Amino acid sequence: MIKCGSLGIKCNERDKDFNCLAAQDACPKLNEYEIEAITKIELGQKIKIDNQRKSNMMKITEKDVQAYEDVRQSGETNMFDVTTVSILSGLSKEKILIIMKDYSDLIKKYHISQT
């Protein structure tokens, strides 16, 4: 079996006419229903990841982001030193990592000044 295209669709490599079609991004051996099913599975996985990210962001309050931002603006430590940021801000390492990952979105969400 060989993966074909970015969808990771597998085709039997023994087929002489195996050819990945860039336009369809799918193996020509699959019919439209199989391609649609695979696409729906991938879409479901992306939605699950996006929902998890949103769920993580919901755990972060405006107070959390402000505490993180206060440490960042103070210049007291490298913000990648999560242990020191945790001590200075009072935030858990988990919350700090979520804030770091979603920093721009959280700053916009809570209208926090970055001066």
CNS distance restraints for C-alpha pairs under 8 A (distance, minus, plus):
assign (resid   1 and name CA) (resid  10 and name CA) 5.85 0.50 0.50
assign (resid   1 and name CA) (resid  11 and name CA) 5.50 0.50 0.50
assign (resid   1 and name CA) (resid  12 and name CA) 4.76 0.50 0.50
assign (resid   1 and name CA) (resid  13 and name CA) 5.51 0.50 0.50
assign (resid   2 and name CA) (resid   9 and name CA) 7.97 0.50 0.50
assign (resid   2 and name CA) (resid  10 and name CA) 5.24 0.50 0.50
assign (resid   2 and name CA) (resid  11 and name CA) 5.56 0.50 0.50
assign (resid   2 and name CA) (resid  12 and name CA) 6.51 0.50 0.50
assign (resid   2 and name CA) (resid  13 and name CA) 5.97 0.50 0.50
assign (resid   3 and name CA) (resid   8 and name CA) 5.01 0.50 0.50
assign (resid   3 and name CA) (resid   9 and name CA) 5.38 0.50 0.50
assign (resid   3 and name CA) (resid  10 and name CA) 4.55 0.50 0.50
assign (resid   3 and name CA) (resid  11 and name CA) 6.74 0.50 0.50
assign (resid   4 and name CA) (resid   8 and name CA) 5.55 0.50 0.50
assign (resid   4 and name CA) (resid   9 and name CA) 5.14 0.50 0.50
assign (resid   4 and name CA) (resid  10 and name CA) 5.87 0.50 0.50
assign (resid   4 and name CA) (resid  11 and name CA) 7.03 0.50 0.50
assign (resid   4 and name CA) (resid  20 and name CA) 5.81 0.50 0.50
assign (resid   4 and name CA) (resid  25 and name CA) 7.57 0.50 0.50
assign (resid   4 and name CA) (resid  26 and name CA) 6.26 0.50 0.50
assign (resid   4 and name CA) (resid  27 and name CA) 6.03 0.50 0.50
assign (resid   5 and name CA) (resid   9 and name CA) 6.78 0.50 0.50
assign (resid   5 and name CA) (resid  20 and name CA) 6.47 0.50 0.50
assign (resid   5 and name CA) (resid  21 and name CA) 7.91 0.50 0.50
assign (resid   5 and name CA) (resid  22 and name CA) 7.39 0.50 0.50
assign (resid   5 and name CA) (resid  25 and name CA) 5.18 0.50 0.50
assign (resid   5 and name CA) (resid  26 and name CA) 5.92 0.50 0.50
assign (resid   5 and name CA) (resid  27 and name CA) 7.70 0.50 0.50
assign (resid   6 and name CA) (resid  25 and name CA) 6.77 0.50 0.50
assign (resid   7 and name CA) (resid  25 and name CA) 7.15 0.50 0.50
assign (resid   7 and name CA) (resid  26 and name CA) 7.17 0.50 0.50
assign (resid   7 and name CA) (resid  38 and name CA) 7.74 0.50 0.50
assign (resid   7 and name CA) (resid  39 and name CA) 7.50 0.50 0.50
assign (resid   7 and name CA) (resid  42 and name CA) 7.80 0.50 0.50
assign (resid   9 and name CA) (resid  26 and name CA) 6.50 0.50 0.50
assign (resid   9 and name CA) (resid  27 and name CA) 6.77 0.50 0.50
assign (resid   9 and name CA) (resid  38 and name CA) 7.84 0.50 0.50
assign (resid  10 and name CA) (resid  27 and name CA) 7.46 0.50 0.50
assign (resid  11 and name CA) (resid  18 and name CA) 7.46 0.50 0.50
assign (resid  11 and name CA) (resid  27 and name CA) 6.50 0.50 0.50
assign (resid  11 and name CA) (resid  29 and name CA) 7.04 0.50 0.50
assign (resid  12 and name CA) (resid  18 and name CA) 7.72 0.50 0.50
assign (resid  13 and name CA) (resid  18 and name CA) 6.57 0.50 0.50
assign (resid  14 and name CA) (resid  18 and name CA) 7.92 0.50 0.50
assign (resid  18 and name CA) (resid  27 and name CA) 7.37 0.50 0.50
assign (resid  18 and name CA) (resid  28 and name CA) 7.41 0.50 0.50
assign (resid  18 and name CA) (resid  29 and name CA) 7.84 0.50 0.50
assign (resid  19 and name CA) (resid  27 and name CA) 6.65 0.50 0.50
assign (resid  19 and name CA) (resid  28 and name CA) 6.94 0.50 0.50
assign (resid  20 and name CA) (resid  25 and name CA) 6.78 0.50 0.50
assign (resid  20 and name CA) (resid  26 and name CA) 6.15 0.50 0.50
assign (resid  20 and name CA) (resid  27 and name CA) 5.29 0.50 0.50
assign (resid  20 and name CA) (resid  28 and name CA) 7.03 0.50 0.50
assign (resid  21 and name CA) (resid  25 and name CA) 5.50 0.50 0.50
assign (resid  21 and name CA) (resid  26 and name CA) 5.98 0.50 0.50
assign (resid  21 and name CA) (resid  27 and name CA) 6.51 0.50 0.50
assign (resid  21 and name CA) (resid  28 and name CA) 6.98 0.50 0.50
assign (resid  22 and name CA) (resid  26 and name CA) 7.41 0.50 0.50
assign (resid  26 and name CA) (resid  30 and name CA) 7.44 0.50 0.50
assign (resid  26 and name CA) (resid  35 and name CA) 7.15 0.50 0.50
assign (resid  30 and name CA) (resid  34 and name CA) 5.96 0.50 0.50
assign (resid  30 and name CA) (resid  35 and name CA) 6.43 0.50 0.50
assign (resid  31 and name CA) (resid  35 and name CA) 6.37 0.50 0.50
assign (resid  32 and name CA) (resid  36 and name CA) 6.05 0.50 0.50
assign (resid  33 and name CA) (resid  37 and name CA) 6.13 0.50 0.50
assign (resid  34 and name CA) (resid  38 and name CA) 6.23 0.50 0.50
assign (resid  35 and name CA) (resid  39 and name CA) 6.13 0.50 0.50
assign (resid  36 and name CA) (resid  40 and name CA) 6.16 0.50 0.50
assign (resid  37 and name CA) (resid  41 and name CA) 6.32 0.50 0.50
assign (resid  38 and name CA) (resid  42 and name CA) 6.35 0.50 0.50
assign (resid  39 and name CA) (resid  43 and name CA) 6.08 0.50 0.50
assign (resid  40 and name CA) (resid  44 and name CA) 6.04 0.50 0.50
assign (resid  41 and name CA) (resid  45 and name CA) 6.37 0.50 0.50
assign (resid  42 and name CA) (resid  46 and name CA) 6.32 0.50 0.50
assign (resid  43 and name CA) (resid  47 and name CA) 6.16 0.50 0.50
assign (resid  44 and name CA) (resid  48 and name CA) 6.14 0.50 0.50
assign (resid  45 and name CA) (resid  49 and name CA) 6.33 0.50 0.50
assign (resid  46 and name CA) (resid  50 and name CA) 6.15 0.50 0.50
assign (resid  47 and name CA) (resid  51 and name CA) 6.00 0.50 0.50
assign (resid  48 and name CA) (resid  52 and name CA) 6.20 0.50 0.50
assign (resid  49 and name CA) (resid  53 and name CA) 6.30 0.50 0.50
assign (resid  50 and name CA) (resid  54 and name CA) 6.28 0.50 0.50
assign (resid  51 and name CA) (resid  55 and name CA) 6.04 0.50 0.50
assign (resid  52 and name CA) (resid  56 and name CA) 6.19 0.50 0.50
assign (resid  53 and name CA) (resid  57 and name CA) 6.26 0.50 0.50
assign (resid  54 and name CA) (resid  58 and name CA) 6.23 0.50 0.50
assign (resid  55 and name CA) (resid  59 and name CA) 6.76 0.50 0.50
assign (resid  56 and name CA) (resid  60 and name CA) 7.18 0.50 0.50
assign (resid  56 and name CA) (resid  98 and name CA) 6.87 0.50 0.50
assign (resid  57 and name CA) (resid  98 and name CA) 7.03 0.50 0.50
assign (resid  57 and name CA) (resid  99 and name CA) 7.83 0.50 0.50
assign (resid  57 and name CA) (resid 102 and name CA) 7.38 0.50 0.50
assign (resid  57 and name CA) (resid 106 and name CA) 7.56 0.50 0.50
assign (resid  59 and name CA) (resid  95 and name CA) 7.99 0.50 0.50
assign (resid  60 and name CA) (resid  64 and name CA) 6.06 0.50 0.50
assign (resid  60 and name CA) (resid  65 and name CA) 7.10 0.50 0.50
assign (resid  60 and name CA) (resid  95 and name CA) 6.81 0.50 0.50
assign (resid  60 and name CA) (resid  98 and name CA) 7.93 0.50 0.50
assign (resid  60 and name CA) (resid  99 and name CA) 7.49 0.50 0.50
assign (resid  61 and name CA) (resid  65 and name CA) 6.51 0.50 0.50
assign (resid  62 and name CA) (resid  66 and name CA) 6.10 0.50 0.50
assign (resid  62 and name CA) (resid 110 and name CA) 5.86 0.50 0.50
assign (resid  63 and name CA) (resid  67 and name CA) 6.12 0.50 0.50
assign (resid  64 and name CA) (resid  68 and name CA) 6.30 0.50 0.50
assign (resid  64 and name CA) (resid  91 and name CA) 6.95 0.50 0.50
assign (resid  64 and name CA) (resid  95 and name CA) 7.90 0.50 0.50
assign (resid  65 and name CA) (resid  69 and name CA) 6.03 0.50 0.50
assign (resid  65 and name CA) (resid  99 and name CA) 6.91 0.50 0.50
assign (resid  65 and name CA) (resid 106 and name CA) 7.15 0.50 0.50
assign (resid  65 and name CA) (resid 107 and name CA) 7.31 0.50 0.50
assign (resid  65 and name CA) (resid 112 and name CA) 7.99 0.50 0.50
assign (resid  66 and name CA) (resid  70 and name CA) 5.98 0.50 0.50
assign (resid  66 and name CA) (resid 112 and name CA) 7.03 0.50 0.50
assign (resid  67 and name CA) (resid  71 and name CA) 6.52 0.50 0.50
assign (resid  67 and name CA) (resid  89 and name CA) 5.32 0.50 0.50
assign (resid  67 and name CA) (resid  90 and name CA) 7.71 0.50 0.50
assign (resid  67 and name CA) (resid  91 and name CA) 7.74 0.50 0.50
assign (resid  68 and name CA) (resid  72 and name CA) 6.29 0.50 0.50
assign (resid  68 and name CA) (resid  85 and name CA) 7.55 0.50 0.50
assign (resid  68 and name CA) (resid  89 and name CA) 5.98 0.50 0.50
assign (resid  68 and name CA) (resid  91 and name CA) 7.77 0.50 0.50
assign (resid  68 and name CA) (resid  96 and name CA) 7.32 0.50 0.50
assign (resid  68 and name CA) (resid  99 and name CA) 7.89 0.50 0.50
assign (resid  69 and name CA) (resid  73 and name CA) 6.01 0.50 0.50
assign (resid  69 and name CA) (resid 114 and name CA) 7.49 0.50 0.50
assign (resid  70 and name CA) (resid  74 and name CA) 6.10 0.50 0.50
assign (resid  70 and name CA) (resid  89 and name CA) 7.81 0.50 0.50
assign (resid  71 and name CA) (resid  75 and name CA) 6.70 0.50 0.50
assign (resid  71 and name CA) (resid  76 and name CA) 6.85 0.50 0.50
assign (resid  71 and name CA) (resid  77 and name CA) 7.71 0.50 0.50
assign (resid  71 and name CA) (resid  85 and name CA) 6.88 0.50 0.50
assign (resid  71 and name CA) (resid  88 and name CA) 6.71 0.50 0.50
assign (resid  71 and name CA) (resid  89 and name CA) 6.38 0.50 0.50
assign (resid  72 and name CA) (resid  76 and name CA) 7.56 0.50 0.50
assign (resid  72 and name CA) (resid  77 and name CA) 7.64 0.50 0.50
assign (resid  72 and name CA) (resid  79 and name CA) 6.56 0.50 0.50
assign (resid  73 and name CA) (resid 114 and name CA) 7.75 0.50 0.50
assign (resid  73 and name CA) (resid 115 and name CA) 7.48 0.50 0.50
assign (resid  77 and name CA) (resid  81 and name CA) 7.12 0.50 0.50
assign (resid  77 and name CA) (resid  84 and name CA) 7.05 0.50 0.50
assign (resid  77 and name CA) (resid  85 and name CA) 7.12 0.50 0.50
assign (resid  79 and name CA) (resid  85 and name CA) 6.37 0.50 0.50
assign (resid  81 and name CA) (resid  85 and name CA) 6.28 0.50 0.50
assign (resid  82 and name CA) (resid  86 and name CA) 5.93 0.50 0.50
assign (resid  82 and name CA) (resid  93 and name CA) 6.27 0.50 0.50
assign (resid  82 and name CA) (resid  96 and name CA) 7.03 0.50 0.50
assign (resid  82 and name CA) (resid  97 and name CA) 7.86 0.50 0.50
assign (resid  83 and name CA) (resid  87 and name CA) 6.41 0.50 0.50
assign (resid  83 and name CA) (resid  93 and name CA) 7.00 0.50 0.50
assign (resid  84 and name CA) (resid  88 and name CA) 6.16 0.50 0.50
assign (resid  85 and name CA) (resid  89 and name CA) 5.83 0.50 0.50
assign (resid  85 and name CA) (resid  90 and name CA) 7.95 0.50 0.50
assign (resid  85 and name CA) (resid  91 and name CA) 7.77 0.50 0.50
assign (resid  85 and name CA) (resid  96 and name CA) 7.83 0.50 0.50
assign (resid  86 and name CA) (resid  90 and name CA) 5.36 0.50 0.50
assign (resid  86 and name CA) (resid  91 and name CA) 5.00 0.50 0.50
assign (resid  86 and name CA) (resid  92 and name CA) 5.84 0.50 0.50
assign (resid  86 and name CA) (resid  93 and name CA) 6.08 0.50 0.50
assign (resid  86 and name CA) (resid  96 and name CA) 7.28 0.50 0.50
assign (resid  87 and name CA) (resid  91 and name CA) 7.40 0.50 0.50
assign (resid  91 and name CA) (resid  95 and name CA) 6.32 0.50 0.50
assign (resid  91 and name CA) (resid  96 and name CA) 6.52 0.50 0.50
assign (resid  92 and name CA) (resid  96 and name CA) 6.34 0.50 0.50
assign (resid  93 and name CA) (resid  97 and name CA) 6.19 0.50 0.50
assign (resid  94 and name CA) (resid  98 and name CA) 6.33 0.50 0.50
assign (resid  95 and name CA) (resid  99 and name CA) 6.11 0.50 0.50
assign (resid  96 and name CA) (resid 100 and name CA) 6.06 0.50 0.50
assign (resid  97 and name CA) (resid 101 and name CA) 6.11 0.50 0.50
assign (resid  98 and name CA) (resid 102 and name CA) 6.08 0.50 0.50
assign (resid  98 and name CA) (resid 103 and name CA) 7.88 0.50 0.50
assign (resid  99 and name CA) (resid 103 and name CA) 5.03 0.50 0.50
assign (resid  99 and name CA) (resid 106 and name CA) 7.16 0.50 0.50
assign (resid 102 and name CA) (resid 106 and name CA) 6.11 0.50 0.50
assign (resid 103 and name CA) (resid 107 and name CA) 6.07 0.50 0.50
assign (resid 104 and name CA) (resid 108 and name CA) 6.27 0.50 0.50
assign (resid 105 and name CA) (resid 109 and name CA) 5.98 0.50 0.50
assign (resid 106 and name CA) (resid 110 and name CA) 6.15 0.50 0.50
assign (resid 107 and name CA) (resid 111 and name CA) 5.68 0.50 0.50
assign (resid 107 and name CA) (resid 112 and name CA) 5.16 0.50 0.50
assign (resid 107 and name CA) (resid 113 and name CA) 7.67 0.50 0.50
assign (resid 108 and name CA) (resid 112 and name CA) 6.82 0.50 0.50
